[in-house]
Amino acid sequence: MKPWVAGLLPIPIAQVMMGTAILDIAIGVFLLINFLSRLTAIVGAIHLAVILIVSGITDITVRDIGLLAGMLALMIDSPPRLGEADPPRLG
């Protein structure tokens, strides 16, 4: 984590890392069970973008860029389900 980010945090870095880990697990579980996949992909993409901004260029950056691309693809590919009526029936 960049030093300027650590100065902005009102809580210790260890707690921030624990919160990040819990959010990562929640995003993974929601995607695994296909629960609100579009919203989960949006939250995941924002989360990964923030991680890329605050962590800088490291050896993990390539992995995070790949995950961000996957989240964006999932977000674009997932149809919105809020307020959707029953799908039309053929025949």
C-alpha positions in Angstrom: 0.0 0.0 0.0 1.3 3.4 -0.9 2.2 5.7 2.1 -0.3 8.4 1.2 -3.1 5.9 1.4 -2.1 4.7 4.9 -2.2 8.3 6.1 -5.8 8.6 5.0 -7.1 5.6 6.9 -8.9 6.2 10.2 -8.3 2.6 11.2 -5.2 0.4 11.3 -4.0 -1.2 8.1 -4.5 -4.7 9.5 -8.2 -4.0 9.9 -8.4 -2.7 6.4 -6.8 -5.8 5.1 -9.2 -8.0 7.0 -12.1 -6.0 5.6 -10.7 -6.4 2.1 -10.4 -10.1 2.6 -14.0 -10.4 3.8 -15.2 -8.4 0.8 -13.2 -10.6 -1.6 -14.7 -13.8 -0.1 -18.2 -12.3 -0.3 -17.8 -11.3 -3.9 -16.4 -14.8 -4.7 -19.3 -16.6 -3.0 -21.9 -14.4 -4.6 -20.4 -15.0 -8.0 -20.2 -18.7 -7.3 -23.8 -19.1 -6.4 -24.9 -16.6 -9.1 -26.6 -14.2 -6.6 -27.0 -10.8 -8.1 -24.2 -11.4 -10.5 -24.4 -8.0 -12.3 -24.3 -6.0 -9.0 -21.6 -8.3 -7.6 -19.5 -7.8 -10.8 -19.9 -4.0 -10.5 -18.8 -4.0 -6.8 -16.0 -6.4 -7.7 -14.8 -4.2 -10.5 -14.9 -1.0 -8.3 -13.1 -2.9 -5.6 -10.3 -4.1 -7.9 -9.9 -0.6 -9.4 -9.4 0.8 -5.9 -6.9 -1.9 -5.1 -5.0 -1.1 -8.3 -4.9 2.6 -7.4 -3.8 2.2 -3.9 -1.3 -0.6 -4.3 0.7 0.8 -7.3 2.7 -1.4 -9.7 3.7 -4.7 -8.1 4.1 -8.3 -9.3 0.4 -8.8 -8.4 -0.8 -6.0 -10.6 -1.0 -8.2 -13.7 -3.3 -10.6 -11.8 -5.5 -7.8 -10.6 -5.8 -6.3 -14.1 -6.9 -9.7 -15.4 -9.4 -10.1 -12.7 -10.7 -6.5 -13.4 -11.1 -7.4 -17.1 -13.1 -10.5 -16.1 -15.3 -8.5 -13.8 -16.0 -6.0 -16.5 -16.8 -8.7 -19.0 -19.2 -10.4 -16.5 -20.8 -7.0 -15.7 -21.4 -6.3 -19.4 -22.6 -9.9 -20.2 -25.0 -10.2 -17.2 -28.5 -9.0 -18.0 -30.1 -6.7 -15.4 -32.7 -8.6 -13.4 -34.3 -5.8 -11.3 -37.9 -5.2 -12.2 -37.9 -7.8 -15.0 -41.2 -9.4 -15.9 -41.6 -13.1 -16.8 -39.8 -13.9 -20.0 -42.1 -14.2 -23.1 -43.1 -17.8 -23.9 -42.6 -19.3 -27.3 -45.5 -21.2 -28.8 
